[in-house]
Amino acid sequence: MQKEPSKAGPRVIELENIAYSYGGGDLLSDVSLSLSPGSFHFLTGPSGAGKTTFLKLCYGELIPTEGQARLYGRDLAQMTRDDIAMLRRRIGVVHQDCRFLDHLSLAENIALPLTVSGRSPAAESQNLADLMGWCGLTHRADALPPELSGGERQRAALARALIMSPDIILADEPTGNVDWEMSQRLLALLTELNRMGKAVMIATHDLALIRMAKTRVQARVLRIANRRLQLAGADL
């Protein structure tokens, strides 16, 4: 498929004719895409098509077996794992399984990326408080993860992905375990982030969510089918 023309500013993620093979078979083949600041993408496709694998290739968790993946202009294949880890601090990832440390409070879990990166959560306390308020979690700051509802866990996963003020948010089925009302709330948060200039990519099966989003934000819809990445048609 054709690459997307750059909007404003440099491309943050570039995939050029990449392929990824696992266990002797190709999961993805001849995939090209550029993500620029302020862009909004949905990623669709049947279960097992490779959506999660594609997201991992975008943020450097996986390295393509063919082609070139660049993060902020740097070829991932030529970088050390430590170098990739440093660049990944600029990317917020909302994982599908929303794992937390059950012995830490919600606030401590959200602040964990700060601790791992060597920044002081105490010094970032106002930023943490503002972020939790924005995600509607202030009243649950001291709760432990097992005490949270599905919607609270999803919003906490988004807050944790945002605590490092990333340039891009990659979300893997962020509304998969919540009701429609909470799906709309999460979508509103993600579209607001996009208005602030952040690039957003959401992997989802939820076509109703995509239709709603397209009334609020200029989004491109991509579909993985037969190992290739395609622009989805207007039938969505």
Secondary structure, DSSP 4 states (H G I P E B T S, - for coil): -PPPPP-SS--SEEEEEEEEEETTEEEEEEEEEEE-TT-EEEEE--TTSSHHHHHHHHTTSS--SEEEEEETTEEGGGS-HHHHHHHHTTEEEE-TT----TTS-HHHHHHHHHHHTT--TTTTHHHHHHHHHHTT-GGGTT--GGG--HHHHHHHHHHHHHTT--SEEEEESTTTTS-HHHHHHHHHHHHHHHHTT-EEEEE-S-HHHHHHHHTTS--EEEEEETTEEEE--TT-
